[in-house]
């Protein structure tokens, strides 16, 4: 299939809320990673503060991911750019997996922590172990205690966050750069605020 020219088939822009959701999520994910690695490599210095920041932005990122899914139903994304069927299927699969990760990583983080998550210093999110879901599902159906369940939830959180998500982010960024540099079809600029995309 021929590569479209720089001016042909330019996709419509994403809506303002969709752009805001996208870049807010990107910033929150960056903060979550920076704080967790600062905590790991910082020899315990400011560990509790970094933990609070990490958990707070993680929760917010998870909530925004849900809001993004709702917004996609209210305001569908622009029409897909010209590409092969395989490329479209790969792009759709990537978006599905990315959304799943943006929800599963905060969820497993919450499920694997034994501390009440202090959120913005004025409210708190209860621990998973104190909910009826844990008591009914984990203890009742699977017969696991908190001490048995917590390492598994924490291991899943670390696997998704430290291995799987990095690969997905790298592939997502590489695809965006491919469209911007090679295809030059405007896909990346359609997700930029208007004042930046017009430069």
N, C-alpha and C positions, 0 to 999 in steps of 0.2 A: 504494500500500500504506500503511495507517495506521501512524503512528509508535507503537511500543509505549510503554506508560506507564512511569513510573519504577520501578514495583514488579513489572511483569509480565515473565516470561521472563528473569529475571536469570540470566546465565550462571554456570556453576560456576567456581571459582577455579582458576588454574594451580597446579601443584605447587610446593612450596618450591624444589627444584632449578631448575625452569624460571624462577621469579622471580629466583633468585640469578644464573643465567646471563644473563638479560635485562639486569638493572641493572649487573652487573659489566661486561658488554660495553659498555653505554652510557657508563660511567665511563672505560673504557679508550679508547674512540673519542674522547671529549672530551680526554683527556690526549694522545692521539696528535696531534690537531689543534692543541691549544695549543702543544705542544712544537715542531711543525714550523713554525708561524707565528712563534713566538718566535725560532726559528733564522733564518728568512727576514728578519724585521724587526729582529733584534738586532745587526746589523752585525758578526757573527762572535763576539760575546761568548757564552761558554759553549757554543759551537757543537757541540763534540764530545760534551759531556755531554747536551745536548738531543737530539743524534742517537742516542745510546745509549738514552735513555729512549724516544724515538719508535720505534726499531726493536724494542726489547724489548716494549713494550706492543702494538705491531702484531702481533708473532709470537704473543703470548699471546691477543690478540683472535681471531686466525685459528684457533688451536687450540680456543678456547672455542666458536667458530662450528661447528666439526666436532663437538665434544662435544654441542652443542645439537641438532644434527641427529640424532645417535645417541639422545639422550634423548627426542626427539619420537617415535621408534619404540618406545622402552621405555615411555614414559608419554605417550600422546597428549594434545594440548591439549583443553580443554573443548569441549563442543558449540558450534557456531556460533550467534551471536545471530540473532534473527529479522530478516531483510532480504530484499531482492529478489535474484534470481539474478545479476544484473549486479553488485550490491554484493559478493556472495560471491566471484564470479570475480575481481573487482578486488582484493579482500583477499588471495585466494590468490596471485594474480600478484605483488602487492606483497611478500608474504612470500618467495616464490621468488627474486625479484630482490634483495631485501635480503640473504638468505643467500648468494646468489652473490657479491654485492659484498663481504660480510664475509670471504669466502674469497679472492676474486680480488685485492682491494686489498693485503692482506699478501703474497700470492703474487707479484704483479708487483713489489712493493717489494723482496722478496728477490731476485727474478730480475734486477732492475736495479741492484743494488748490487755494487760490486767489492770491498767490505771485508767481512772476516769479522765477523759480527754478534755482538758481545759480549753474552751473555745472562746477566743477573744476576751478572756479574763472575766467575763461576766455571766457565762452559763457553762454548762457541761454536758457532754454526751455520755450516757451510761455505758458501762462495760458490756460487752456481748455476753459475758458469763452471768450477768444479772438479769438478762431478759428471759421472757418465757420461751422464746425461740430456742435458746441454748438448753434450757431445762427440758423442753419437750423433744427437740430434735437430737441434740448431741448426747445428753444424758439418757433420755428416755428411749430413743430409737437406736442409737449407736452404742450406748452403754459406756461412754467415755467420761472421765472426770476432766476438770479444767486442766490439771497437770498433764494429762495425756493428750488433750486436744490442742493446748496452746503451742507446743513446739511444731505441730503439723501446720497450723494456720500461719505461724511466723515463717516457717520454711517456705510455704507457698507464696507468701508476700514477698520474701526476699528473691525467690526464683523469678517471679513475674517482674519485679521491679529492677533487679540487678542484671538480669539476662535477657528475658524475652522482650521487655519494653524498649530497651536500648536498641535492639536489632530493628524493631518496628519503626522507631523514631528515625534511625539512620536511613532505612529504606524510604520512608515518607519524605524525608528531606532530600534524598538523592533523586526521587521521582520529581519533586518540585523543581529542583535545579535542572534536571533533564528537560522538562517542559520549558523552562525559562531560557536556557542556553542553547539547547539543540533544536527543539521544536519551535521555540519562540512563538507560542500560540496564546500567550496571555493567561495561562492557567494560574500561575503564581500571582501575577498582579491583580487577578480577580479577587484574591483573598487579602490584598493589602488595602489599607484605608485610601480613599480617593486621592488625598493630597500627596501620598507617597507614590501611588501608581502612575500619576500624571507627570512625574519628574523624568 
